Amino acid sequence: MRRAVVTGSGGLVGSETVAYLVQAGFDVIGIENDMRSYFFGPEASTRPQTERLLEAYGSAFRRSRFATKMPSTRSSPRTEPGSN
Ligand SMILES: NC(=O)c1ccc[n+]([C@@H]2O[C@H](COP(=O)([O-])OP(=O)(O)OC[C@H]3O[C@@H](n4cnc5c(N)ncnc54)[C@H](O)[C@@H]3O)[C@@H](O)[C@H]2O)c1
C-alpha cells in the first residue's frame, strides 16, 4: 500500500489532506503535536480534529509517536507589538 506522511495533520490544511489521501487509497501517518493549543490556548486545540480523523479513518490513519514535543512550560512564545 502507498504510504503518506502529513505534518500538522490536525490543522485546517492537514486534516483535509489526510481525508483526501485516505480516500485516494493511501495509508496515512499524521504528525501533530497540538502546537495551536500552546500558542492560542485550549480553545484552539486541534486534538478534537485528530480524534475525529482517528475515528473516521482509524484503519488507514494513525498518529505518529514522533511528533515534536511541546515545551513543558508556557513562556510567552509571541512577542507583543512594540516590544523587542
Ligand atoms: N489555511 C490556508 O488558507 C493556507 C494557505 C496557504 C498556506 N498555508 C500554510 O499551510 C500550513 C498549514 O496551515 P493551516 O491553516 O492548516 O494551519 P493550522 O494552524 O490549522 O494547522 C497547523 C497544524 O500544525 C500543527 N503543528 C505546528 N507545529 C507542529 C510541529 N512542530 N509538529 C507537529 N505538528 C505541528 C498545529 O498544532 C496545527 O494543528 C501553514 O504553514 C500555513 O501558513 C495555509
The ligand as an ORCA input file, in Angstrom:
! r2SCAN-3c Opt
* xyz 0 1
  N      -5.132     27.829      5.559
  C      -4.738     28.433      4.430
  O      -5.533     29.017      3.671
  C      -3.275     28.414      3.999
  C      -2.907     28.980      2.792
  C      -1.580     28.946      2.386
  C      -0.607     28.387      3.203
  N      -0.972     27.843      4.391
  C       0.074     27.251      5.215
  O      -0.175     25.868      5.393
  C       0.240     25.485      6.710
  C      -0.918     24.901      7.483
  O      -1.965     25.878      7.551
  P      -3.293     25.590      8.367
  O      -4.263     26.669      8.030
  O      -3.709     24.166      8.185
  O      -2.776     25.828      9.869
  P      -3.357     25.195     11.205
  O      -2.863     26.057     12.313
  O      -4.824     24.935     11.097
  O      -2.627     23.777     11.256
  C      -1.263     23.623     11.549
  C      -1.150     22.377     12.426
  O       0.231     22.064     12.616
  C       0.414     21.664     13.963
  N       1.828     21.862     14.284
  C       2.506     23.032     14.404
  N       3.785     22.816     14.683
  C       3.946     21.441     14.738
  C       5.068     20.573     14.985
  N       6.288     21.067     15.236
  N       4.859     19.238     14.950
  C       3.630     18.733     14.692
  N       2.512     19.499     14.449
  C       2.694     20.852     14.470
  C      -0.533     22.555     14.756
  O      -0.845     22.019     16.014
  C      -1.753     22.586     13.816
  O      -2.666     21.554     14.096
  C       0.795     26.739      7.389
  O       2.199     26.743      7.219
  C       0.135     27.847      6.614
  O       0.916     29.036      6.646
  C      -2.288     27.835      4.808
*
